[in-house]
């Protein structure tokens, strides 16, 4: 993994039993200066985008073009609806 300027890139390569490369892909992650995940770009999945309030609570989660309307509570690992 490589981290610079708020971006982390993870490259993965898969091999068969004989050691021949099958395929590889990279996932890019974008972070705020406070190290909060704001974006994940996948080569084969929907991209993810997150927003936060001033104190760091997650306000929104967008998967591809779908707003999940959920706030992930990272302390308990549960997902709760965002209310305004």
N, C-alpha and C positions, 0 to 999 in steps of 0.2 A: 504494500500500500504506500501511497505517496501523498503527502499533505503539503499544500502551499497556498497562500493567499485565499483562505477560506474554502478551498476545494480539496477533496480527498478522492483519489481515483484508485479503485481496486480492480486489478486485472487478474483474470483466472483463465488457466489453460487446462484442458482435459486431454488425457492420453489413454490409449488402449493398453492392453496387457503387454504388447510388444514394444511399447514406448513411442508409438507413432502418435502425432498430434491429431486429435479428433476435431476440436474446435476451441476457440477462446472468445472471451468477451470482457468488456470493462463496464463498470458501474461508476458513475460520478456522483459524489455527494457534495452539496453546498452547505456551508455553515455560516452563521453570524459570527461577529467578533467574540461573542459570549459562548461560542461553541454549540449553538442550538441548530439542529438540522432544519434547513429551510427547503432543500430540494434533493431529490434522488432521481437520476436519469438512468433508466435501464434500457438495454438494447432490445429486449423482447417483451418487456412488461410495460404497463402504464407508468408514466413518470409520476412522481409524488411531489407535492408542494405543500409547505406548512407555513402558518403565520402565528405570531405570538404577541401578547400584550406587553406593556412596558416592564412588567416584573417577571416575564418569562413563561407565563401560562400559555399553553397552546390554544389558539383560538379557532383555527381551521385546518382541515386536511383535504387536499384536492388530489384525487387519484385519476390521472388522465383528464377527462373533461367532467368528472363526477365529483361534486362536493359532498363528502360524506356527512358533513354537519356534526362530526364527532370531535371531542376533545379527549386525547389520551392522557390519563393520569399515570405518569411514569412511576409514581411511588407504589401504586398497587397493581399496575399492569392492566387495569380495567379501562374500558372505554365508556365515556358518559357523554350525553348530548350537550352541545354548547347552547347556552341560553343567553339571550340579549336582554 
